[in-house]
Amino acid sequence: MMMCLESATNPARVRTGRVLVVEDEALIRETIAMALDEEGYEVLLAADGREALETAKSVEPLDLIILDLMLPYLNGLDLCRLIRHEGNSVPILILSARDSETDRVVGLEVGADDYLTKPFGMRELVARVRAILRRQNRLWEPVQGAILKFNEIVMYPEECRVLVRGQEVNFSPKEFRLLELFMTHPRRVWSREQLLERVWGPDFMGDSKTVDVHIRWLREKLERDPSHPDYLVTVRGFGYRFG
């Protein structure tokens, strides 16, 4: 059963965001919830994947999901895939004891925004939550500017809308900001570090591989043949170029 943690010390505290903590180990789940509650977040709790999926579908707005991978009934990776398949772009921070590069890349590829390995310090977890929500808030700031057009791609920044070969295509907030940056600076070469700083923000503490994952997603939506891109080109040893 989904639970909502209310502050026992200051129930009138102004909340700074709503976070769903999905963790089957009660001690870890409650410790995370208490730490976030002390920081002013409204905390929802789920002990298994099915419960978390129902919460993600029914609770609006949900600002962040902290997601363990080893869960009963529905594991974290499958849950992440289903949330993204539903078109839900809520930020997801994965918690996992698996710390190999492959595990981190898989987590990012299925739609996570950040990946933190166990054991972790509670101060680092809270710092990552703050950083993710700061970036998310910046993504939803109104964008000023004229229509951007490059060959068969037309972007309407103020409407958060993109047409590819005349068809409207949906993009996640980070994909949209990444494409906007590329279209604003055609043919400029960007390194992973520069893209992370401009799109994810200077306080991003995740893996730089997330850039490669998002580039791959953009290619699937923009290119006629993603394996031979015309728009998002890899410049070996330097980074990526648009056009």
Phi, psi and omega in degrees: 000130180292139180236152176241125180271120176257145182292126178277336185271330182208080184295343182268004182301139177287125182279142183252003179163159180247120186240131174261121178257118182247106186204128184277341178275116188300320182296315179295315181302313183287326178294316177299315182299318180295319180295318180289323178299321179296334179273000176097010179271144169279128188243126172255146184239140174219139185258354179209170186292321181295317178297319180294320180297317178297321179294316180299328180282330191257338185263123177226136351276152174243122189268336183196145171242125171260119197233117170284151182273321184272095184234151174291152172071314181213115185286167187297321180296314179294323177298316179299316178300315182294320178299315179291325178297329178285355181084013180274120183259017178305136179299143181233126175251115180275138170248130182203146173281349179279122189238015179282160178300321180299316180298319181294318180296317179299317178301317179291323182293328181277357172124002179288154179262336181205164187215122181236129184270147175272147354286151181228158176274141183295327178296320178293319179300312180298320179297321179292321177300312179301314183297316180299315182289327174297315179297319181297319178297321179293326181297330185263009173291143180303135180259126180258139177154165181281175176295136177255133181222135175216108183053247185266008182248128178234126180244135174248090188303319184291340180258356184053049186227141181226134173250131177240114184054041176085354181252134178287133182238137180273137179231146172290163180305317181290320176300318180297313181294324178295314178296320178300318178298316179297315184289333177286336181230065182299142176071000173282140178269128180244133173280164177303316183298320179294319179294319177300316182293320184282324186260315182270337178102154184293343181265010177295130183243013182272193183275138179294346178297340179300331176297313180300320180297314181291326175298317179298317178297319179297318180299322180296332182267337186257323191271146171292321177228096184303334180282345176227073189291143173261333184262299183265100188256135174278126175256102190301132179085352183235310182154230185229149179228142176258115180090000000 
